[in-house]
Amino acid sequence: MEEPVVPERVSRRRRDRRKGSDWLMRLLALLNVSCWGLLLLVLNLAHFAKPEFNSGLVQYWGLSTKPGWDAEQVRQLQIMLYCCLGFTLVTLLIHQFRNRRRSDSKRLNLLFVALACAVALYIFSTL
C-alpha cells in the first residue's frame, strides 16, 4: 500500500518552530528553583523556631525548655515567606505574559508554592 500524500502546506503548519529556551525561560526556571529552595529554607528555620517538647524525662532531669515560639525567628520566617511569595507571584506573572500557545505549561508547581507560602504566612501571623 502506498502512503497518502500530505500537502506541503499542511506539514508546515504542524511543524514546531520553537528554537529552544531563551534567556527569559532560563530565568523563570532559575526563579522557580529559588522559590522552592527558599521554601525549604523557611521550613528548616521553622524547625528551630518552634517550642521544645517538654516531656517527663526533661522535667525529671530539670532541663530548661523553650516554652514558646522564638519571636525573632518568627519575624525572620515572615520576611522570608513574603520574599518567597513575591518571587513566586512575579514568576507566575512573567510566565503568564510569556505563554502564547495552549500547549505551554501552566506552572502548577508555582501555584502550590504560592499556596504554601500564603498558608504559612497566615499561620505565623497568628503566633
LOKOL-745417 format. One record per atom (N, C-alpha, C, O): chain; atom name; x, y, z. Coordinates in nm, 2 decimals, padded with zeros to 4 digits, always signed. Each point is the difference from the previous one (the first is absolute). Example, Ala and Ser with C-alpha at 12.3 -4.5 7.8 and 13.67 -1.06 7.14 Angstrom:
REM LOKOL-745417
PT  mol  atom    east   north      up
PT    A     N  +01.32  -00.57  +00.78
PT    A    CA  -00.09  +00.12  +00.00
PT    A     C  +00.09  +00.12  +00.00
PT    A     O  +00.10  +00.00  +00.07
PT    A     N  -00.14  +00.11  -00.14
PT    A    CA  +00.09  +00.11  +00.00
PT    A     C  -00.08  +00.11  +00.08
PT    A     O  +00.05  +00.11  +00.01
This chain:
REM LOKOL-745417
PT  mol  atom    east   north      up
PT    A     N  +00.08  -00.12  +00.00
PT    A    CA  -00.08  +00.12  +00.00
PT    A     C  +00.09  +00.12  +00.00
PT    A     O  +00.10  +00.01  +00.06
PT    A     N  -00.15  +00.09  -00.13
PT    A    CA  +00.07  +00.13  +00.00
PT    A     C  -00.05  +00.09  +00.11
PT    A     O  -00.11  -00.01  +00.04
PT    A     N  +00.21  +00.09  +00.01
PT    A    CA  -00.04  +00.09  +00.10
PT    A     C  -00.07  +00.12  -00.06
PT    A     O  +00.04  +00.04  -00.11
PT    A     N  -00.14  +00.02  +00.18
PT    A    CA  -00.06  +00.12  -00.06
PT    A     C  +00.09  +00.12  -00.01
PT    A     O  +00.09  +00.01  +00.09
PT    A     N  -00.10  +00.07  -00.19
PT    A    CA  +00.08  +00.11  -00.02
PT    A     C  -00.06  +00.12  +00.08
PT    A     O  -00.12  +00.03  -00.02
PT    A     N  +00.20  +00.03  +00.11
PT    A    CA  -00.04  +00.11  +00.08
PT    A     C  +00.05  +00.13  -00.07
PT    A     O  +00.12  +00.01  -00.03
PT    A     N  -00.21  +00.08  +00.00
PT    A    CA  +00.05  +00.13  -00.06
PT    A     C  +00.10  +00.07  +00.09
PT    A     O  +00.00  -00.01  +00.12
PT    A     N  +00.09  +00.08  -00.18
PT    A    CA  +00.11  +00.06  +00.07
PT    A     C  -00.05  +00.11  +00.09
PT    A     O  +00.06  +00.02  +00.11
PT    A     N  -00.16  +00.05  -00.14
PT    A    CA  -00.05  +00.11  +00.09
PT    A     C  -00.06  -00.06  +00.13
PT    A     O  +00.01  +00.07  +00.10
PT    A     N  -00.07  -00.19  -00.11
PT    A    CA  -00.05  -00.06  +00.13
PT    A     C  +00.12  -00.04  +00.09
PT    A     O  -00.01  +00.02  +00.12
PT    A     N  +00.11  -00.08  -00.18
PT    A    CA  +00.11  -00.04  +00.08
PT    A     C  +00.08  +00.12  +00.06
PT    A     O  +00.05  -00.01  +00.11
PT    A     N  -00.05  +00.12  -00.18
PT    A    CA  +00.06  +00.12  +00.06
PT    A     C  -00.07  +00.06  +00.12
PT    A     O  +00.06  +00.05  +00.09
PT    A     N  -00.19  -00.06  -00.10
PT    A    CA  -00.08  +00.05  +00.11
PT    A     C  +00.02  -00.07  +00.13
PT    A     O  +00.00  +00.05  +00.11
PT    A     N  +00.02  -00.18  -00.12
PT    A    CA  +00.01  -00.09  +00.12
PT    A     C  +00.14  +00.00  +00.06
PT    A     O  +00.02  -00.05  +00.11
PT    A     N  +00.07  +00.10  -00.19
PT    A    CA  +00.14  -00.01  +00.05
PT    A     C  +00.02  +00.10  +00.11
PT    A     O  -00.05  +00.11  +00.00
PT    A     N  +00.12  -00.15  +00.11
PT    A    CA  +00.03  +00.08  +00.11
PT    A     C  +00.13  +00.09  -00.03
PT    A     O  +00.10  -00.06  -00.03
PT    A     N  -00.12  +00.19  +00.03
PT    A    CA  +00.11  +00.09  -00.04
PT    A     C  +00.07  +00.06  +00.12
PT    A     O  +00.08  +00.09  -00.02
PT    A     N  -00.10  -00.15  +00.13
PT    A    CA  +00.08  +00.06  +00.12
PT    A     C  +00.14  -00.04  -00.01
PT    A     O  +00.04  -00.11  -00.04
PT    A     N  +00.05  +00.20  +00.08
PT    A    CA  +00.14  -00.02  -00.01
PT    A     C  +00.06  -00.04  +00.13
PT    A     O  +00.12  -00.03  +00.00
PT    A     N  -00.19  +00.02  +00.10
PT    A    CA  +00.05  -00.04  +00.13
PT    A     C  -00.03  +00.11  +00.10
PT    A     O  -00.07  +00.10  -00.03
PT    A     N  +00.13  -00.11  +00.15
PT    A    CA  -00.03  +00.09  +00.11
PT    A     C  +00.09  +00.12  -00.02
PT    A     O  +00.12  -00.01  -00.03
PT    A     N  -00.17  +00.13  +00.05
PT    A    CA  +00.08  +00.12  -00.01
PT    A     C  +00.04  +00.04  +00.14
PT    A     O  -00.03  -00.07  +00.10
PT    A     N  +00.09  +00.19  -00.08
PT    A    CA  +00.04  +00.04  +00.13
PT    A     C  -00.11  +00.03  +00.10
PT    A     O  +00.02  -00.02  +00.12
PT    A     N  -00.14  +00.06  -00.17
PT    A    CA  -00.11  +00.02  +00.09
PT    A     C  -00.05  -00.13  +00.06
PT    A     O  -00.03  -00.01  +00.12
PT    A     N  +00.02  -00.09  -00.20
PT    A    CA  -00.04  -00.13  +00.05
PT    A     C  +00.10  -00.06  +00.09
PT    A     O  -00.04  -00.07  +00.10
PT    A     N  +00.16  +00.09  -00.12
PT    A    CA  +00.11  -00.05  +00.10
PT    A     C  -00.01  +00.08  +00.13
PT    A     O  +00.01  -00.06  +00.10
PT    A     N  -00.04  +00.19  -00.11
PT    A    CA  -00.02  +00.08  +00.12
PT    A     C  -00.12  -00.05  +00.08
PT    A     O  +00.00  -00.01  +00.12
PT    A     N  -00.11  -00.02  -00.19
PT    A    CA  -00.12  -00.05  +00.06
PT    A     C  +00.03  -00.14  +00.07
PT    A     O  -00.05  -00.02  +00.11
PT    A     N  +00.12  -00.06  -00.17
PT    A    CA  +00.04  -00.13  +00.06
PT    A     C  +00.09  +00.02  +00.12
PT    A     O  -00.02  -00.07  +00.10
PT    A     N  +00.11  +00.17  -00.11
PT    A    CA  +00.08  +00.03  +00.12
PT    A     C  -00.08  +00.06  +00.11
PT    A     O  +00.02  -00.04  +00.12
PT    A     N  -00.12  +00.12  -00.15
PT    A    CA  -00.09  +00.06  +00.11
PT    A     C  -00.08  -00.11  +00.06
PT    A     O  -00.03  +00.00  +00.12
PT    A     N  -00.02  -00.10  -00.20
PT    A    CA  -00.08  -00.11  +00.04
PT    A     C  +00.08  -00.08  +00.11
PT    A     O  -00.05  -00.03  +00.10
PT    A     N  +00.18  +00.00  -00.14
PT    A    CA  +00.08  -00.08  +00.09
PT    A     C  +00.03  +00.08  +00.13
PT    A     O  +00.00  -00.06  +00.11
PT    A     N  +00.02  +00.19  -00.13
PT    A    CA  +00.03  +00.08  +00.12
PT    A     C  -00.12  +00.01  +00.09
PT    A     O  +00.02  +00.01  +00.13
PT    A     N  -00.14  +00.00  -00.18
PT    A    CA  -00.12  +00.00  +00.08
PT    A     C  -00.01  -00.13  +00.08
PT    A     O  -00.03  +00.01  +00.12
PT    A     N  +00.05  -00.12  -00.18
PT    A    CA  +00.00  -00.13  +00.08
PT    A     C  +00.11  +00.00  +00.10
PT    A     O  -00.03  -00.05  +00.11
PT    A     N  +00.15  +00.09  -00.15
PT    A    CA  +00.11  +00.00  +00.10
PT    A     C  -00.03  +00.09  +00.12
PT    A     O  +00.03  -00.03  +00.11
PT    A     N  -00.09  +00.15  -00.14
PT    A    CA  -00.03  +00.09  +00.11
PT    A     C  -00.11  -00.06  +00.09
PT    A     O  +00.00  +00.02  +00.12
PT    A     N  -00.09  -00.09  -00.18
PT    A    CA  -00.11  -00.06  +00.08
PT    A     C  +00.06  -00.11  +00.09
PT    A     O  -00.04  -00.02  +00.12
PT    A     N  +00.14  -00.06  -00.17
PT    A    CA  +00.06  -00.10  +00.08
PT    A     C  +00.08  +00.06  +00.11
PT    A     O  +00.01  -00.05  +00.12
PT    A     N  +00.06  +00.17  -00.14
PT    A    CA  +00.07  +00.07  +00.10
PT    A     C  -00.09  +00.05  +00.11
PT    A     O  +00.03  +00.00  +00.12
PT    A     N  -00.15  +00.05  -00.16
PT    A    CA  -00.10  +00.05  +00.10
PT    A     C  -00.04  -00.12  +00.09
PT    A     O  -00.02  +00.02  +00.12
PT    A     N  -00.01  -00.14  -00.18
PT    A    CA  -00.04  -00.11  +00.08
PT    A     C  +00.11  -00.04  +00.09
PT    A     O  -00.03  -00.04  +00.12
PT    A     N  +00.15  +00.05  -00.16
PT    A    CA  +00.12  -00.03  +00.09
PT    A     C  +00.00  +00.10  +00.12
PT    A     O  +00.03  -00.04  +00.11
PT    A     N  -00.04  +00.16  -00.14
PT    A    CA  +00.00  +00.10  +00.10
PT    A     C  -00.12  -00.01  +00.10
PT    A     O  +00.01  +00.03  +00.12
PT    A     N  -00.12  -00.07  -00.17
PT    A    CA  -00.12  -00.03  +00.08
PT    A     C  +00.03  -00.11  +00.10
PT    A     O  -00.06  +00.00  +00.11
PT    A     N  +00.14  -00.09  -00.15
PT    A    CA  +00.03  -00.11  +00.09
PT    A     C  +00.08  +00.05  +00.13
PT    A     O  -00.03  -00.04  +00.11
PT    A     N  +00.12  +00.14  -00.14
PT    A    CA  +00.07  +00.05  +00.11
PT    A     C  -00.07  +00.11  +00.08
PT    A     O  +00.03  +00.02  +00.12
PT    A     N  -00.14  +00.04  -00.17
PT    A    CA  -00.07  +00.10  +00.07
PT    A     C  -00.11  -00.06  +00.08
PT    A     O  -00.05  +00.07  +00.09
PT    A     N  +00.01  -00.19  -00.11
PT    A    CA  -00.12  -00.06  +00.07
PT    A     C  +00.04  -00.02  +00.15
PT    A     O  +00.12  -00.02  +00.04
PT    A     N  -00.22  +00.01  +00.04
PT    A    CA  +00.02  -00.03  +00.15
PT    A     C  +00.05  -00.15  +00.01
PT    A     O  -00.03  -00.08  -00.08
PT    A     N  +00.11  +00.06  +00.19
PT    A    CA  +00.05  -00.13  +00.02
PT    A     C  -00.10  -00.08  +00.08
PT    A     O  -00.08  +00.05  +00.08
PT    A     N  +00.08  -00.18  -00.10
PT    A    CA  -00.09  -00.10  +00.06
PT    A     C  +00.05  -00.02  +00.14
PT    A     O  +00.11  -00.03  +00.03
PT    A     N  -00.20  +00.05  +00.07
PT    A    CA  +00.03  -00.02  +00.14
PT    A     C  -00.05  -00.13  +00.05
PT    A     O  -00.12  -00.02  +00.03
PT    A     N  +00.20  -00.08  -00.04
PT    A    CA  -00.04  -00.14  +00.05
PT    A     C  +00.03  -00.02  +00.14
PT    A     O  +00.06  +00.08  +00.07
PT    A     N  -00.11  -00.19  -00.02
PT    A    CA  +00.02  -00.03  +00.14
PT    A     C  +00.15  -00.02  +00.04
PT    A     O  +00.04  +00.03  +00.11
PT    A     N  +00.03  -00.09  -00.21
PT    A    CA  +00.15  -00.02  +00.02
PT    A     C  +00.07  +00.13  +00.01
PT    A     O  +00.09  +00.02  +00.08
PT    A     N  -00.13  +00.08  -00.16
PT    A    CA  +00.06  +00.13  +00.01
PT    A     C  -00.03  +00.07  +00.13
PT    A     O  +00.09  +00.06  +00.06
PT    A     N  -00.21  -00.08  -00.01
PT    A    CA  -00.04  +00.06  +00.13
PT    A     C  +00.08  -00.07  +00.11
PT    A     O  +00.04  +00.06  +00.10
PT    A     N  -00.02  -00.19  -00.11
PT    A    CA  +00.07  -00.08  +00.11
PT    A     C  +00.14  +00.04  +00.01
PT    A     O  +00.06  +00.02  +00.11
PT    A     N  +00.01  +00.01  -00.22
PT    A    CA  +00.14  +00.04  +00.00
PT    A     C  +00.01  +00.15  +00.02
PT    A     O  +00.11  +00.04  +00.03
PT    A     N  -00.22  +00.03  -00.03
PT    A    CA  +00.01  +00.14  +00.03
PT    A     C  +00.05  +00.09  -00.11
PT    A     O  +00.06  +00.11  +00.02
PT    A     N  -00.07  -00.16  -00.14
PT    A    CA  +00.05  +00.08  -00.12
PT    A     C  -00.09  +00.11  -00.03
PT    A     O  -00.13  -00.01  +00.01
PT    A     N  +00.18  +00.12  -00.06
PT    A    CA  -00.08  +00.11  -00.04
PT    A     C  -00.05  -00.02  -00.14
PT    A     O  +00.08  -00.04  -00.09
PT    A     N  -00.20  +00.08  +00.06
PT    A    CA  -00.05  -00.01  -00.14
PT    A     C  -00.06  +00.14  -00.04
PT    A     O  -00.03  +00.08  +00.09
PT    A     N  +00.02  -00.06  -00.22
PT    A    CA  -00.05  +00.12  -00.05
PT    A     C  -00.15  -00.01  -00.01
PT    A     O  -00.05  -00.09  -00.08
PT    A     N  -00.03  +00.16  +00.16
PT    A    CA  -00.15  -00.02  +00.01
PT    A     C  -00.07  +00.05  -00.12
PT    A     O  -00.11  -00.05  -00.03
PT    A     N  +00.16  +00.15  -00.04
PT    A    CA  -00.08  +00.05  -00.12
PT    A     C  +00.09  +00.02  -00.12
PT    A     O  +00.12  -00.03  +00.00
PT    A     N  -00.18  +00.09  -00.10
PT    A    CA  +00.07  +00.02  -00.13
PT    A     C  +00.10  +00.12  +00.03
PT    A     O  -00.03  +00.09  +00.07
PT    A     N  +00.14  -00.10  -00.14
PT    A    CA  +00.10  +00.10  +00.01
PT    A     C  -00.05  +00.12  -00.09
PT    A     O  -00.01  -00.02  -00.12
PT    A     N  -00.01  +00.14  +00.18
PT    A    CA  -00.06  +00.11  -00.07
PT    A     C  +00.09  +00.05  -00.11
PT    A     O  -00.05  +00.04  -00.11
PT    A     N  +00.18  -00.03  +00.13
PT    A    CA  +00.09  +00.05  -00.10
PT    A     C  +00.00  -00.10  -00.12
PT    A     O  +00.00  +00.05  -00.12
PT    A     N  +00.01  -00.17  +00.14
PT    A    CA  +00.00  -00.10  -00.11
PT    A     C  -00.14  +00.00  -00.07
PT    A     O  +00.00  -00.03  -00.13
PT    A     N  -00.11  +00.05  +00.20
PT    A    CA  -00.13  +00.00  -00.07
PT    A     C  +00.00  +00.13  -00.09
PT    A     O  -00.06  -00.01  -00.11
PT    A     N  +00.12  +00.12  +00.15
PT    A    CA  +00.00  +00.12  -00.08
PT    A     C  +00.08  -00.03  -00.13
PT    A     O  -00.03  +00.04  -00.11
PT    A     N  +00.15  -00.11  +00.13
PT    A    CA  +00.08  -00.03  -00.12
PT    A     C  -00.08  -00.10  -00.09
PT    A     O  +00.02  +00.01  -00.12
PT    A     N  -00.09  -00.10  +00.18
PT    A    CA  -00.08  -00.09  -00.08
PT    A     C  -00.10  +00.08  -00.09
PT    A     O  -00.02  -00.03  -00.11
PT    A     N  -00.05  +00.12  +00.17
PT    A    CA  -00.10  +00.08  -00.07
PT    A     C  +00.07  +00.08  -00.11
PT    A     O  -00.06  +00.01  -00.11
PT    A     N  +00.17  +00.05  +00.13
PT    A    CA  +00.07  +00.07  -00.11
PT    A     C  +00.04  -00.09  -00.11
PT    A     O  -00.02  +00.03  -00.12
PT    A     N  +00.07  -00.15  +00.15
PT    A    CA  +00.04  -00.09  -00.10
PT    A     C  -00.12  -00.06  -00.08
PT    A     O  +00.01  -00.02  -00.12
PT    A     N  -00.12  +00.01  +00.19
PT    A    CA  -00.12  -00.05  -00.06
PT    A     C  -00.06  +00.11  -00.10
PT    A     O  -00.05  -00.03  -00.11
PT    A     N  +00.06  +00.16  +00.15
PT    A    CA  -00.04  +00.10  -00.09
PT    A     C  +00.09  +00.01  -00.12
PT    A     O  -00.05  +00.02  -00.11
PT    A     N  +00.18  -00.04  +00.13
PT    A    CA  +00.09  +00.00  -00.12
PT    A     C  -00.03  -00.12  -00.09
PT    A     O  -00.01  +00.02  -00.12
PT    A     N  -00.02  -00.14  +00.18
PT    A    CA  -00.03  -00.12  -00.08
PT    A     C  -00.13  +00.03  -00.08
PT    A     O  -00.01  -00.04  -00.12
PT    A     N  -00.09  +00.09  +00.19
PT    A    CA  -00.13  +00.03  -00.07
PT    A     C  +00.02  +00.10  -00.11
PT    A     O  -00.06  -00.01  -00.10
PT    A     N  +00.14  +00.11  +00.13
PT    A    CA  +00.02  +00.10  -00.10
PT    A     C  +00.07  -00.05  -00.13
PT    A     O  -00.04  +00.02  -00.11
PT    A     N  +00.15  -00.10  +00.13
PT    A    CA  +00.07  -00.07  -00.11
PT    A     C  -00.10  -00.09  -00.08
PT    A     O  +00.00  +00.00  -00.12
PT    A     N  -00.08  -00.07  +00.20
PT    A    CA  -00.09  -00.09  -00.07
PT    A     C  -00.11  +00.07  -00.08
PT    A     O  -00.02  -00.04  -00.12
PT    A     N  -00.03  +00.15  +00.17
PT    A    CA  -00.10  +00.08  -00.08
PT    A     C  +00.06  +00.07  -00.12
PT    A     O  -00.06  +00.01  -00.10
PT    A     N  +00.18  +00.04  +00.12
PT    A    CA  +00.07  +00.06  -00.11
PT    A     C  +00.03  -00.10  -00.11
PT    A     O  -00.02  +00.03  -00.12
PT    A     N  +00.06  -00.15  +00.16
PT    A    CA  +00.03  -00.11  -00.10
PT    A     C  -00.13  -00.04  -00.07
PT    A     O  +00.00  -00.02  -00.12
PT    A     N  -00.11  +00.01  +00.19
PT    A    CA  -00.13  -00.04  -00.06
PT    A     C  -00.04  +00.11  -00.09
PT    A     O  -00.06  -00.03  -00.11
PT    A     N  +00.07  +00.16  +00.14
PT    A    CA  -00.04  +00.11  -00.08
PT    A     C  +00.08  +00.00  -00.13
PT    A     O  -00.05  +00.02  -00.11
PT    A     N  +00.18  -00.03  +00.12
PT    A    CA  +00.09  +00.00  -00.12
PT    A     C  -00.04  -00.12  -00.09
PT    A     O  -00.01  +00.02  -00.12
PT    A     N  -00.01  -00.13  +00.18
PT    A    CA  -00.03  -00.12  -00.08
PT    A     C  -00.14  +00.01  -00.07
PT    A     O  -00.01  -00.05  -00.11
PT    A     N  -00.08  +00.12  +00.18
PT    A    CA  -00.13  +00.02  -00.06
PT    A     C  +00.00  +00.08  -00.13
PT    A     O  -00.06  -00.03  -00.09
PT    A     N  +00.15  +00.14  +00.10
PT    A    CA  +00.01  +00.08  -00.12
PT    A     C  +00.09  -00.06  -00.11
PT    A     O  -00.01  +00.03  -00.11
PT    A     N  +00.09  -00.13  +00.16
PT    A    CA  +00.09  -00.06  -00.10
PT    A     C  -00.07  -00.11  -00.08
PT    A     O  +00.03  -00.03  -00.11
PT    A     N  -00.13  -00.04  +00.17
PT    A    CA  -00.07  -00.11  -00.06
PT    A     C  -00.08  +00.06  -00.12
PT    A     O  -00.07  +00.09  +00.01
PT    A     N  +00.09  -00.16  -00.12
PT    A    CA  -00.08  +00.04  -00.12
PT    A     C  -00.08  -00.11  -00.06
PT    A     O  -00.09  +00.02  -00.08
PT    A     N  +00.13  -00.14  +00.11
PT    A    CA  -00.06  -00.12  -00.06
PT    A     C  -00.08  -00.08  +00.11
PT    A     O  +00.03  +00.01  +00.12
PT    A     N  -00.13  -00.08  -00.16
PT    A    CA  -00.08  -00.08  +00.09
PT    A     C  +00.08  -00.11  +00.06
PT    A     O  -00.02  -00.05  +00.11
PT    A     N  +00.12  +00.00  -00.19
PT    A    CA  +00.09  -00.11  +00.05
PT    A     C  +00.10  +00.04  +00.10
PT    A     O  +00.07  -00.09  +00.05
PT    A     N  -00.05  +00.22  -00.03
PT    A    CA  +00.10  +00.04  +00.10
PT    A     C  -00.04  -00.04  +00.14
PT    A     O  -00.12  -00.01  +00.03
PT    A     N  +00.22  -00.02  +00.05
PT    A    CA  -00.03  -00.05  +00.14
PT    A     C  -00.07  +00.11  +00.08
PT    A     O  +00.02  +00.12  -00.02
PT    A     N  -00.09  -00.16  +00.13
PT    A    CA  -00.07  +00.09  +00.08
PT    A     C  +00.07  +00.03  +00.13
PT    A     O  -00.04  +00.09  +00.08
PT    A     N  +00.15  -00.16  -00.05
PT    A    CA  +00.08  +00.03  +00.12
PT    A     C  -00.08  -00.02  +00.13
PT    A     O  -00.01  +00.08  +00.09
PT    A     N  -00.06  -00.20  -00.08
PT    A    CA  -00.08  -00.03  +00.12
PT    A     C  +00.09  -00.01  +00.12
PT    A     O  -00.05  +00.03  +00.11
PT    A     N  +00.17  -00.07  -00.12
PT    A    CA  +00.09  -00.01  +00.12
PT    A     C  +00.01  +00.14  +00.06
PT    A     O  +00.02  +00.01  +00.13
PT    A     N  -00.01  +00.10  -00.20
PT    A    CA  +00.01  +00.13  +00.06
PT    A     C  -00.13  +00.04  +00.07
PT    A     O  +00.00  +00.07  +00.10
PT    A     N  -00.12  -00.12  -00.15
PT    A    CA  -00.12  +00.02  +00.07
PT    A     C  +00.00  -00.06  +00.14
PT    A     O  -00.05  +00.05  +00.09
PT    A     N  +00.11  -00.17  -00.09
PT    A    CA  +00.01  -00.08  +00.13
PT    A     C  +00.09  +00.08  +00.09
PT    A     O  -00.02  +00.00  +00.12
PT    A     N  +00.13  +00.05  -00.17
PT    A    CA  +00.09  +00.08  +00.09
PT    A     C  -00.06  +00.12  +00.05
PT    A     O  +00.01  +00.04  +00.12
PT    A     N  -00.09  +00.03  -00.20
PT    A    CA  -00.07  +00.12  +00.04
PT    A     C  -00.10  -00.03  +00.10
PT    A     O  -00.02  +00.07  +00.10
PT    A     N  -00.06  -00.18  -00.11
PT    A    CA  -00.09  -00.04  +00.09
PT    A     C  +00.06  -00.04  +00.14
PT    A     O  -00.05  +00.04  +00.10
PT    A     N  +00.16  -00.11  -00.11
PT    A    CA  +00.07  -00.04  +00.12
PT    A     C  +00.06  +00.12  +00.08
PT    A     O  -00.01  +00.01  +00.12
PT    A     N  +00.06  +00.09  -00.20
PT    A    CA  +00.05  +00.12  +00.07
PT    A     C  -00.12  +00.08  +00.06
PT    A     O  +00.02  +00.05  +00.11
PT    A     N  -00.13  -00.04  -00.18
PT    A    CA  -00.11  +00.08  +00.05
PT    A     C  -00.06  -00.07  +00.13
PT    A     O  -00.03  +00.07  +00.10
PT    A     N  +00.02  -00.20  -00.10
PT    A    CA  -00.04  -00.07  +00.12
PT    A     C  +00.10  +00.02  +00.12
PT    A     O  -00.05  +00.02  +00.11
PT    A     N  +00.17  -00.04  -00.14
PT    A    CA  +00.11  +00.02  +00.10
PT    A     C  +00.00  +00.14  +00.06
PT    A     O  +00.01  +00.02  +00.12
PT    A     N  -00.03  +00.08  -00.21
PT    A    CA  -00.01  +00.14  +00.05
PT    A     C  -00.12  +00.02  +00.09
PT    A     O  +00.01  +00.07  +00.10
PT    A     N  -00.12  -00.13  -00.14
PT    A    CA  -00.12  +00.01  +00.09
PT    A     C  +00.03  -00.06  +00.13
PT    A     O  -00.04  +00.05  +00.11
PT    A     N  +00.10  -00.17  -00.11
PT    A    CA  +00.03  -00.07  +00.13
PT    A     C  +00.09  +00.08  +00.09
PT    A     O  -00.02  +00.01  +00.12
PT    A     N  +00.13  +00.03  -00.19
PT    A    CA  +00.10  +00.08  +00.08
PT    A     C  -00.04  +00.14  +00.05
PT    A     O  +00.06  +00.05  +00.09
PT    A     N  -00.16  +00.00  -00.16
PT    A    CA  -00.05  +00.13  +00.04
PT    A     C  -00.09  -00.01  +00.12
PT    A     O  -00.02  +00.10  +00.07
PT    A     N  -00.03  -00.22  -00.04
PT    A    CA  -00.09  -00.01  +00.12
PT    A     C  +00.08  -00.04  +00.12
PT    A     O  -00.06  -00.01  +00.11
PT    A     N  +00.19  -00.02  -00.12
PT    A    CA  +00.08  -00.03  +00.12
PT    A     C  +00.03  +00.12  +00.08
PT    A     O  +00.07  -00.02  +00.11
